[in-house]
Amino acid sequence: MTGTPRRAVRLLLVAAASLCVLLPLLRGATAAGAVVEFGLGRTEGVAAELGSALAMLTAFLVAGRAVDAWGWPRVLRWTLGAMVVGGTVAVTADRPWTYLLGRSVEDAGAAGVLIAALASVPVLNLPGRITRVVGGAIAGVATAFVLGANLAVRIDSLAGWRLGEAVLPVAAALLLLASLRLLPRDRLPRSTVRSGPVCGPGVAVAALLAVAGLELGPLRDWSDPLVGVLLCTAVALFAACRARSVLLARRRPEPPVPGVPVRAAGGAMAAGATLGFTQLALSAAVPVVLLQRGVTLTHVTLAMSGYGLGMLAAGLVARHWRLTPLTGSSLGLPLTAVGLASLHFLPADAGQAALLAGAVAVLVGFGLVVAQIPYLAGFLAALPRQRRAAASALYPVAILFGGVLGQTVPGSTALVTGEGGPRELGAVLWVACGVVALVAMLLGRPVVSLTVAAAAGTQHLLLVALAGERVADRPGAAVAALAVGAAMGLVAWSRRQQSERLARARASEIALQQAVLHPIPAHLGELRLTGHYQPATAGTGVGGDFFEAVRTPHGTRLLIGDVRGKGLQAVQTVTELLGCFRSQAHETADLGELAARLDRQLSRLAAARGDEELFATALLLQHRDGVDQVEVVNCGHLAPLRVGPDEVLTTPVPALLPLGLGALGLGPAPVPTPLALPDGSALLLHTDGLSEARNSSGEFYPLDERLSVLRAADPGRLVRGLAEDVRDWTHQLSDDIALIALTRA
């Protein structure tokens, strides 16, 4: 597609996907005319529902394999052609079974179009852009939904059912011509990488039997022997296929075929099933409750159009703001439950009921889709290259199963046929709320699940308190409950966003600290070491204190110090000093000369900044293998402390001027001071943030006294004890703390 504008291809795919949304709308609007003309009864109605579900499921599974073999452009053309053929047969049919056959072929073609559109997303877009692309596509599909819903309600009366049925085949034919012009016709080469099916024939047959049983159960009767046989056979076949795959894997272990990560697939399937289930509950409940209040069919359609407006808003949000599964579900699922619970309490007045139902539809549409988009985008980005389209079928299959399961709820069929009452309405809506809360828990979002339950429960209590049993006469109570529930959803979303920002800030803090201050290794040469760094300001990660330990040809060398100043300029100074130390420690044999080079580096940095007061205290330590002493150069820093089993001593190390003042470059390099390091004792190097930590009374931390109490010669125990002890001493650090404890191994 190098010669085709990518935007034109995306518009073509959005238009093709919109056909899948418009199909059930136009089908529902023209069904009454077809029923009258052909005299369709209950048997034909059951056959139509069952044929549509089985045709779509079969198309999902077959189209996915076909896309992997021949590419999505070719399969898109084939399935658009199937829609044209099936729609034409249905429009020109003169017998009921011919009409039903044409409908099934058209449904299968629409399902294949959806698979081709989904499979094209990760091919045409980089993974990081998929969320925005999906959001834009959903916004386009939502626009088509709103226009199609308001067209469908008038098309039968204006043009008759046959012309109404002809709209989609004509649209599919136009898109087919556009695809022939815009998309390449060359066949993609087959992949040489082994690619097993996402599900075998046995699992596919089990899925078909399960859908057939779940469709027939509410349409005929759950006590029908055929329903029981279908469901039992499906379960047995699935169990047998699973057992066979486990046995084959044990007998002939083979390299695993790349597949979709379980987390991505599970989240997308759970979200898709929730979408299918909740859509069915909404489409079954809203028309019934509005028609019972005397709302005209035109205004019912306008109210249901709010669902498309909610989808449109969700798509635009995903396109302009970064959504993660956590933020999407935190915002969307509580709002969905709030909207579903509100349908119990629509006012009796027809106009007010229609307005409030439209607001509820907007809320549910936005909530459902804003929770879908991050899971769908993550799923598409994680699809394996070898069988991308076959795996992409999992999401629409989950939506289909969700809708089929929604039909099994007691009362849902009665609502769809117009025979349901308040009891059936309440059962369907509360089950849908429970499903939303359960899915929130399954997705690993217990806080969201609790918010969903709390929102729905608070809504109910508020309505009872404000309106008592006369809820229908108090529309203000319903509006207040809806507002409270929506506010709870927004609070949950805001709280989750803050948590994610905090987690990202903490991750950045850790990354910055590890990039500038390398962790002190536990063993280096013949030394055992433990380091600890605690910035005074939470969330910064790095301050003005620094340390480093490296293994060089001249022995093990350590550096610890404190830069004058705070903030980003101090961090930059620390980075310069540590970079110089890490390079020069390997090249400079004399420890005193190494200190002089650090002094010159800091002097050059001060001159470049024009800062005459830039300096850093530092202590350099060196240990050569096979000796029981260390060498120390102290540049204005605190002297090391020797912690033994009987006493704590301040070592006699003379202090030179700090680094950066140029004193070390005026004469000969400083001479290191030797310090004995006997067995059973440890040296503690620290910055003044430890000794100058204050308690609430302003008293300094009694370092010598506390070390006498701790008396831990083990570096790990010594550092951990000091870190905990100083936290207990002061309620808030005023300076950074850097510690290194070392002993001979």
N, C-alpha and C positions, 0 to 999 in steps of 0.2 A: 504494500500500500504506500510505496514511496511517492507515487504521483497523486495520491488522493489526500485532500486536506483532512487532518485528523478530526477537526471539529465536525465536518460533514459526516464522517463515519460515526461519531458519537451521537449526533442527532438522529441518524438512521437507527441506531441501536436503541435509543430512548423511545423513538416512535414505535419500533417493533415490540419492545417490552410493554408499551402502553396498550397494545392490542390485547395482551393477556389480562389486563385490568378491565378493559372495556367489554370483553367477551361476556362475563357473567352479568354485567349491567344491562347490555342490550338483550341478552338472552332472557333475562327476567322480565323485561318490558314487552317482549314479543311472544312470550310463552302462552299468554292467555288466548291470543288469536289462534295459535297453532293448536291448542287444546280444543278449542271450539270447532275448528275446521276439520281436524282429524278425529275428533271424538275420543281423545286420549283419556283412559281411565287410570285407576290406581296402579294396575299392573304395568301399564306403559310408563307411568311416572316413576315407579320403582326401577324399571329397566333403564330409564333415562339417567337417573341419578347414579345408578351402579355403573352403567357404561361410561359415563363421563369420568368418574373417579378412576376406574380401571384403565381407561384410555390415557389419562394424564399420567398415572403412575408408570405405565409401560413406556410412555414416551420419555419421561424423565430418565429412566434407566437406559433405554436404547439410544436416545439422542446423545447422552454423555459419552458412551462408547464410540458413537459415530463421529463426534467432534474430535476425539483423540486420534481417530484413524484418518479422517479426511479434512479436518480443520473447521473452525467455526463459520467462516464465510460460506462454504459449500452447504453445511447443514442448515444455516440460516435460510438460504435460498430454498432448500428442500422443504423445510417446515413451513415457510411462507406459502410455498406451492400447495402443501397439504391443507393449509387453512383456506386457500382459494378453492381447492377441489371440494373439501368438506362443506364449506359454506354454500357453494353453488349447488351441491346435491341437496342440502337442506332447504334452500330457497325454492328449487324447482321440483321438490318431491311431490308426488301425488298419492303416496301411501304413507301411513304412520311409521312403519319400520324403516322405510327409506329415509324419512326425515330424521329418525333417531340415529341411524347409521351416519348420516352426514354430520350431525351434531358431534358424534364421538370422534370422527376424523378431524373435525375442526378443533375440538378440545385437545386432541393429541398434537396437532400442529402448533397450537398456542403454547403447549408445554415445551415442545422442542425449541420454539423461538426463545422462550425464557432461558433454557439451558445454554443456547448459543450466545445470548447476550451476556449471561453471567460468565461464561468461559472466556469471553473476549476481554473482560475488564483487566485481569492480571497480564494479558498478552500486550495490550495497548498502553498500559500505564505502569509507571514505576511503583514499587510497593508503598513508598511514602506518600503518594498522591491518591491512593485508592480510596481513602476515607472521603476526601473532597469530591472525587469523581462519583462515588456512590451517592453522596449527598445531593450533588447536582442532578444525577439521573432520577433519584426519588422525587426531587422537586418537579422535574419534567413530567414524570408519570402521574404525580398528584394533580398537576394542572389538567392533564388529560382526564383524570378521574372526575374532577369537579365539572368540567364541560360535558363529559359523557353522561354523568348522572342526570344532569338537567336536560340533556337531549333525549335520553332514553325514556323519560316519563312522558314525553310528548310524541315520540316517533310512531307509536302504534296508532294513535288516534289521527295523526296527520297523514301517514303514508301507508298504514296497513302493516301487518306482521311480516309479510314477505319482503317488502322494501326495507323494513327495519332490519331483518336478518341479512339483507344484502349489503349493509353498510360495511361490516367487517371484511367480507370477501373482497369488496372493491378496494378497501384500504390496504389489505394484504397484497393485492395485485399491484397497487401503486408502489408499495415498499419493495416488492419483488423486482419491479423494473428498476427502481433506484439502486437496489443491491447489485443487479447485473451491471449497472454502469459504474458504481463506486468501488465495489469489492473485487479482489483478484479472483480469477477462475482457475488458476493452476492448483493442482493437487499437492498438498504438503507431503514431503517425504516421510515415510514411516520411521519411527525411532528404533534404533538398534538396541536400546536398553530394555531389558525384560520388564514387563509391566503387567502384573496380574490384575484381574478385575477388582473393583472396589467391593463388590458383592457377587458371589457366585450365582449360578442359575437357581440353585435350591433356595437361597435366601430371597431372591427376587420373587420366586413363586410363592414363598411363605408370606412375603409382603402383600402380594396380590390377593391371596386368600384372606389375610387379616383385614385388608380394606373391604373386601366383599362382605365378610361377616359383620364388620362394624357398620357398614352402610345398610345392610339388610335388617340388622337388629331393630333399630327404631322405626324403619319403614314398614316392616311386616310385624314381627313380634319376637321378643328375646326368647320366648319358649319354643319358637319354630325349630324343629330338628335340623333343618338345613343350616341355620345360623350357628348352632352348636357344633355341627360337623365341620364347617368352614374354620371356625376359630380354633377348635382342637387340632385340626389338621395343620393349621398354620403354626401353632406352638410346637407341635411334634416335629414338623419338618425343620423348623429353625433350630431346635435342640439337636436334631440329628446332623444337620450341616455343621453346627458348631463343634459337636463331638468329633466328627470326621476330620475337620480342619486341625483340631488339637492332636489327634492320632497321627495324621500325616506329618505334622510339624515335628513330632517326636521321632518318627521312623526315618524321615528324610529331611534333616535340618538343612535349610538353604539360607543364603544371605537374604536379609529382610528387604522387601521392596519398599522404596520410599513412599511414605504415606502422609496424610494430614496429621499434624500433632493432635493428640487426644483432647487437649485443653481447647484448642481452636475449634475443632469439629464439634465437641460436646457443647460449648457455649453457643455456637451458631445454631445447632439443632434444637437446643432448648429454647433459644430466642425465637426461632422459626415456628416451633410448635405452639408457643405462647401466642404468636401473631395469628396463626390460623384459628386457634381456639377462641381467642378474644374477639376477632373479627366476626366469627359466626355468632357469638353471644350478642354482640352489638347489633348486627344486622337483623337478628331475630327479635330483639327486645324493643328497639326504638320504633320501628313501624307499628308494632302491636300497641305499645303504650300510647302512641300519638293518635292512631286511628280510633282507639277507645275513647279519646277525649274530643273527637270530632274534628281533628285536623285533616285537611284535604290531602290527597295523594301528592299534589304538587308541592305543598309545604313540607310534607314528610321527606320528599326528595331533597328539598333545600336544606332541611335539618341534617340529613345524612351526608350532604355535601361538605358539612363541617369536618367530617373525617378526612376528606381530601385536603382541606385547608390546613388541618393539623399536620398531615404528612408533608405538605409544602413547607410549613414553618420548620419542621424537623430537618428537612433536607437543607434548607438555607442555613440553619444553625450549624449542621455538620460541615457545611462548605466553608463557613467563615470562622468557626471556633474548633479548637482541637478537642475531640471527644475520645475518651477511653471507655472501655467496657464498664469501669467503675463509675465514672461520672455519668455516662449514659443511662445505666440502670438506676443510679441513685436519683436522677431527675425523672426518668420516664416511668418506671414501674409504680412509684407512689401516685403519680398523676393518673395513670391508667386505672388503678384501684379506686381512686377518688371519683373519677368519672363514672365508672360502673356502679358504684354504690349510690351515686346521685340519681340514677335512673329510677330508684324506688320511689322517689319523692317529687316527681314532676307535678306542677300545679294543675288544677282541674280546668282552668281556662285554656282554650285551644291555642290562642296566640302566645300566651306566656309559656305554655308547655313546649311549643315549637321552638321558641327562642332559647329556652333553657336546654332543650335536647340538642340544638345546634351547638351551643357552648360545650355541652358534655362531649359531643362527637369530636369537636376540635381538640378538647383536652385528651381524649382517649387516642385519637389519631396521632397527636404530637407525642404523647407518652410512649405509645407502642413503638413508633418508628424511631424516635430518638434513642430508645434502648436497643433497637435492632442494628442500627448503622455500624457502631463500633465492632460488634460481633461479626457482622457480615463482612466488613472490610478486613478484619483480621483473618477471617476464614479464607477469603479470596487471596490474600497476600501469602498465606501459608500453603496453598495448594501445590502438590508435587508437579513438577514439569512433565513427567512421563504420562500421567493420567489425570490431568488437571480437570478436564470437563466431566469425566466420570465421577470424580470426587465432588465437583460442584453441585451435582444433582442431590447431594444429601440435604442441602438447605431447602430447596423447594419441596422435596419429599417430606421433610419435617413439617412444613406449612400445611401440606395436604393432610398428613396424619393428624395435625392439630385440629383442622377443620372437621375431619371425620370423627375424632374423639369428642368434639363439641356436640355433635349430633347424638351422642350416646347419653348426654345429660338428661335426666327425666324432665320432661316439659319442653325441651328444645324443639322437638318435632311438632308439638301442638302449637307452639308460638309461630313456627314457620308457616303452618297451614291455617293460622288465624283462629284456632280453637282454644288457645291458652288463655288463662286468667291470671289474677294476681299471684296465686300460689306458684304456678309454673314460671311466671316472670321472676319472682323472688328467688326460686331455686336456681334458675340459670344464672342470674346476676351474682348471687353470693358464691356459687361454685366458681364462676369466672374470677371473682376477687381472690378466692382461695388459691386458684391455680396461679395467679400472678404472684402471690406471696410465696407459694411453694417454689416456683421457678426462681424467684429472688434468692431463696435459701440454697437451692441446688447450684446456682451459679456462684456460690461462695460469698454472698452478700447478706449476712444475717442482719446487719444494721438496716439495710434496705427492706428486708422482709418485715422486720419489726415496725418500720415506718409505714409500710403498706397496711399492716394490720391496725396500727394505731390511727392512721388517717381514716380508714373506713369505720372503725369503732367510734372515734370521736365525732365523725360526721353523723352517725346514727344517734348517738346520745344528744348531740346538739339539736338535731331535728326534733327529737322527742321532747326535749326541754323547751324549745321555742314554739312548737306547733302541736305537741301532744298527738292525739289521734287524727287531728284535722290538718294533716300535712298538706293535702291537696289544696286547701283553702288559704294556705299561708306561703305564697311563692317566695316571700322575703326570707323565710326560714331556709328554704332550699338553696337560695342564692348565698346566704351566709354560710351554710354548711359547705357548699362547693368552694367558696373562697377560703375557708379555714383549711379544708383538705388540700387545696392547691398550695396554700402557704406552707403546709407541712412538707409537701413534696419539694418545694423550692428550698426550704431550710435543709432538708436532707441532701439535696444536690450541692448547696453552698458549703455545707460541712464536709462533704466528700471532696470537693474541689480544694478546700483549704488543706485537707489531709494529704492530697496528692502534691500540692505545692510544697508542703513541708517535707514530704518524702523526697521530692526532687532536689530541694535545697540541701537536705542532709546528704544525699548522694553526691551533689556537687562539692559540698564541704569535705567529704571523705576523699573524693578524687583529687581535689586541690591539695589537701594535706599530704596524700601519698605521692603526688607529683613533686611537691617541693621538699617535704621531709620524708625521706625514705625510712621505712620501719627499721628499728635496730634489730639485727639478727640475734638469735639466742646464743649462737656459738660463732666465734670468729677467731681463728688461730687457736691459741691456748687459753682464751678468755671465755667466760660465761657472762653474757650481757642481758640486761633488761632495760628498755627505754619506755618513757611515758611522756606524752605531751598533752597539755590541757590549755586551750586558749581561754583568755578571760572573757571574751565576747562570744556567746553561743551563736552558731551559724556562720562563723568566719572560717574555721578550719585551720588557719595559719595566722600567727601574729608576729611579734618581733623577736621571739625566742627561736633558737634553732639548735639542732644537733645532727651528727652524722658519725658513722663508723664504717671504715673501709679496711679491706685487707690488701696490703701493698707488698712489693719486694723488700721493703725496709721494716716490715712488721705490721702489727695491727695499730691503726691510728684512729683517734677519736677527736671530735670537735664538738664543743658546746658553747653557747654564747647568747648574747642579748643585744639587739640593735636599738639605738636611741630612736624614739618615735614610735608611732602606731599607724595603723591603717595600711592602705595599699602600697604606699611608698616604703614602709617598713618591710612588707612582704617582698617588694622588688629588691631591696637591699639584701635580705636573707637569701633570695634566689641567686644573686650575684656572688655572694660569699661562698655559698655551698657549691656552686658551679666551679669556682676557682679552686676550692679545697679538693673536690673530687678529681679534678684533672692534675693539680700540682702535687697531691699527696703521693702519686705514683712516680712522679718525675724528680722530686726533690728528696735527696738522701738525708739531709740534716733537718731536724724538727725546727730548730731556730730559724733557718732560712725559709722554711715553709711559712712560719708566722710572719716573717718579713714580707713575703710575697702577698700574703693576705692583706697586710697593712697597705702595701702599694696599690693593690686592686681597689681597696675601699677609698684610698686617697684620690685615685683617678675618678671614681664614681662621684665623690663629693665635689671635685672640680667641675665635672660635666654638669652636675645639677646646680652648681653655685651655692652649695650648702656647706658653710664653713664649720658647722657644728655636727656634721654627720660622723658618728663613730660607733663602734660596737665592742663590748667586752667579750672576751673569748678565752677559752682554756683548751689547749691542745695536749693530747696525751698519746704516748707511744709505748707499745709493749713488743719486745723482741722475744721470739720463741726461745725457750730453754733458760730464761732468767726469772728470778723472783722479785723483780722490781720493774717500775715503769718510769718513763721520763715525761716531765711536764713542763710546758711553757705557759705561764699565766699572764695574759694581756688584760689586766684590770678587772679580772673576774674573781668570783668567790673561790676560795681555796677548796680542794676536795676534802671530804670528811672520810676518815677511816673508821668503819664500824666493825668492832671485834666482839668476841663473846663476853668480854669483861668491861669494855670502855668504848667511848666515842671520842675520837681525837680530831682536831683540825690540823691538817698537815702543814708543815712549814714550807710553803712555796711562795717566794717573793713575787709581788705583783708589779708588772711593767705597765706602761701607759696603754690605753685601749687601742685597738686597730683603727686606722683611719686618721690618726693624728700625725703620722709621718715620723714618729720617734724611732721606729725600728729600722728605718732606712738611712738614718744619719750616721750610724756607726756600724761596727761589726754585728753580725746576727746574734741574737740572744742565746745564752747557753741553757739548755734544758736542765731542770732540777730532777735528780733521781729520787724516787720514792719507793720504799720497800713495800712489797705486797705479799705478806706472809700468808701461809695457808690458814684457813679458818676465818679470814677477815675479808671485808669488801670495801671498795672505794665508792663513794657516792658523789657524783657530779651533779650540780643543780644550779638553777638560775634564781635570781632574787625574788621571783614570784612566790616561791615556797617559803623562804624565811621572812618575807614581808607581808604574808597573808594576815589579815586582821579579823578578829571576831567582832561581834556587835558592840563591844565596849571599846574598840579601837586598839586592843592589845595585839602585838605581833605573835605569830605562831612560834612557840618555843621549840625550835628544831632540835637542839641538842638534848633537851629534856625528853622529847617524844622519841628520839632515836634510842635513848637509853632504855626507854620502856619497850620499844619494839625489839631491839637487839637481834635483828635477823641478818645473818651473814649471807643467806641465800638471796641473790639479786631479785628474783621474782617476788619472793615474800616481802622483801624490803620495800620495793617500789609499790607493790599493791597496798601494803600497810600504810605507807606515807600518803598515797593518793586518797585512800578512804579517810585517813585521819585528818588531813587538811580540809576535806569536804565537811567533815563534822565540825571543825573548828570555825570555819567562816561560812556565812550565809551567801556571800557573793564574792567571787574573785575580782581583784582590782588589777591584776597583772597576769600575764601568761606564766605557765610553769612548764619547765623542761627538766627531766630527770634521766640520768643514766647510772645504773648500779653495775659494778663489774667485780669479778673475782677470778682467780686462776682456776682452770678446769682441773 
